[in-house]
């Protein structure tokens, strides 16, 4: 481990697999003020999360690094906006609106390759659509908020 981390888009390849496992093990996204606006994460976690997003955008959308650099701050701002809509819908008590907001957030997370928090957003969406359920989606929203603490 004596070598410095390799930044995405810079020659030298992928970071060590253990860094990528940080995201998959914790399911959390965020950092300590890195270049794409993550918060509440160590530098290694930020690099791992950013690498996941960048790899996904490169492979799924065939975006070059300069386009990713330009778009990533907007993608993260969009996630924050969608999160605000989810919180607002839940605060108003509208299961239907909360479910829609969860669905929209899920799609945005998946478009960035962030499957763990997207799974939580799906659970919120499904809980809101369930017949006869009380406000059982609030604990799911709390779990999702914890996972997304780095970017919201």
C-alpha positions as CSV (number, residue, x, y, z in Angstrom):
1,X,0.0,0.0,0.0
2,X,2.9,2.4,-0.3
3,X,1.7,4.1,-3.4
4,X,-0.5,7.1,-3.7
5,X,-4.1,6.7,-4.8
6,X,-4.8,7.1,-8.5
7,X,-7.5,9.7,-9.3
8,X,-10.1,8.6,-11.8
9,X,-9.4,9.7,-15.3
10,X,-5.7,9.8,-14.7
11,X,-3.3,7.2,-16.1
12,X,-2.4,4.4,-13.7
13,X,-5.7,2.5,-13.5
14,X,-8.1,1.6,-10.8
15,X,-7.6,2.2,-7.1
16,X,-7.0,-1.0,-5.0
17,X,-10.1,-3.2,-4.8
18,X,-10.3,-2.6,-1.0
19,X,-11.1,1.0,-1.7
20,X,-14.0,0.1,-3.9
21,X,-15.2,-2.2,-1.2
22,X,-15.6,0.7,1.2
23,X,-18.7,1.9,-0.7
24,X,-20.1,-1.6,-1.2
25,X,-19.6,-2.5,2.5
26,X,-21.0,0.7,4.0
27,X,-23.4,1.6,1.2
28,X,-22.7,5.2,2.0
29,X,-21.8,8.0,-0.3
30,X,-20.0,11.3,0.6
31,X,-16.6,12.8,1.6
32,X,-14.6,15.6,3.2
33,X,-15.2,18.3,0.6
34,X,-13.7,16.7,-2.5
35,X,-13.9,18.1,-6.0
36,X,-17.4,16.8,-6.7
37,X,-19.1,18.1,-3.5
38,X,-19.2,15.0,-1.3
39,X,-19.1,15.5,2.4
40,X,-18.7,13.4,5.6
41,X,-16.4,10.9,4.2
42,X,-12.7,10.0,4.4
43,X,-10.5,10.8,1.4
44,X,-10.3,7.1,0.6
45,X,-14.1,6.7,0.7
46,X,-14.6,9.8,-1.5
47,X,-12.1,8.5,-4.1
48,X,-13.8,5.1,-4.1
49,X,-17.3,6.5,-4.4
50,X,-16.2,9.0,-7.1
51,X,-14.5,6.1,-9.0
52,X,-17.7,4.1,-8.9
53,X,-19.7,7.0,-10.3
54,X,-17.1,7.8,-12.9
55,X,-16.7,4.2,-14.0
56,X,-20.5,3.9,-14.3
57,X,-20.8,7.1,-16.4
58,X,-18.0,6.0,-18.6
59,X,-19.4,2.5,-19.3
60,X,-23.1,3.1,-19.2
61,X,-23.2,6.4,-21.0
62,X,-19.8,6.4,-22.8
63,X,-19.0,9.8,-21.4
64,X,-15.4,11.1,-21.6
65,X,-13.7,12.3,-18.4
66,X,-14.1,16.0,-19.3
67,X,-17.9,15.6,-19.7
68,X,-18.0,13.7,-16.4
69,X,-16.1,16.5,-14.7
70,X,-18.6,19.1,-16.1
71,X,-21.7,17.1,-15.3
72,X,-21.0,15.5,-11.9
73,X,-21.6,18.6,-9.8
74,X,-25.0,19.1,-11.6
75,X,-25.9,15.4,-11.0
76,X,-25.1,15.8,-7.3
77,X,-27.1,19.0,-7.1
78,X,-30.0,17.1,-8.7
79,X,-29.7,14.4,-6.1
80,X,-30.0,17.0,-3.4
81,X,-33.1,18.5,-5.0
82,X,-34.7,15.2,-5.3
83,X,-33.9,14.4,-1.7
84,X,-35.6,17.7,-0.7
85,X,-38.7,16.7,-2.6
86,X,-38.8,13.4,-0.8
87,X,-38.5,15.0,2.6
88,X,-41.2,17.5,1.7
89,X,-43.6,14.9,0.4
90,X,-43.0,12.8,3.6
91,X,-43.6,15.8,5.8
92,X,-46.9,16.5,4.1
93,X,-48.0,12.9,4.8
94,X,-48.7,12.2,1.1
95,X,-47.9,8.5,0.5
96,X,-48.5,9.0,-3.2
97,X,-46.1,12.0,-3.5
98,X,-43.5,10.3,-1.3
99,X,-43.6,7.2,-3.4
100,X,-43.1,9.3,-6.6
101,X,-40.3,11.2,-5.0
102,X,-38.7,7.9,-3.9
103,X,-39.0,6.6,-7.5
104,X,-37.4,9.7,-8.9
105,X,-34.5,9.6,-6.4
106,X,-34.0,5.9,-7.2
107,X,-33.7,6.6,-10.9
108,X,-31.2,9.4,-10.3
109,X,-29.1,7.2,-8.0
110,X,-29.1,4.3,-10.5
111,X,-28.1,6.7,-13.3
112,X,-24.9,7.3,-11.2
113,X,-24.4,3.6,-10.5
114,X,-25.2,4.0,-6.8
115,X,-27.1,0.9,-6.3
116,X,-27.1,0.5,-2.5
117,X,-28.9,3.8,-1.8
118,X,-31.1,3.2,-4.9
119,X,-32.2,0.0,-3.2
120,X,-33.3,2.0,-0.2
121,X,-35.1,4.5,-2.4
122,X,-36.9,1.6,-4.0
123,X,-37.9,0.3,-0.6
124,X,-39.4,3.7,0.2
125,X,-41.3,3.7,-3.1
126,X,-42.7,0.2,-2.5
127,X,-43.7,1.0,1.1
128,X,-45.6,4.0,-0.1
129,X,-47.5,1.9,-2.7
130,X,-48.3,-0.9,-0.2
131,X,-52.0,-1.2,0.6
132,X,-53.1,-0.4,4.1
133,X,-49.7,0.4,5.4
134,X,-49.3,3.1,8.1
135,X,-46.4,5.5,8.0
136,X,-44.0,2.5,7.7
137,X,-41.9,4.3,5.2
138,X,-40.4,6.9,7.7
139,X,-37.8,4.5,9.0
140,X,-36.8,3.7,5.4
141,X,-36.4,7.4,4.7
142,X,-34.2,7.7,7.8
143,X,-32.0,4.9,6.6
144,X,-31.8,6.4,3.2
145,X,-30.9,9.8,4.7
146,X,-28.1,8.2,6.6
147,X,-26.7,6.5,3.5
148,X,-26.9,9.8,1.5
149,X,-25.5,12.0,4.3
150,X,-22.4,12.7,2.2
151,X,-24.3,14.6,-0.5
152,X,-27.5,16.0,0.9
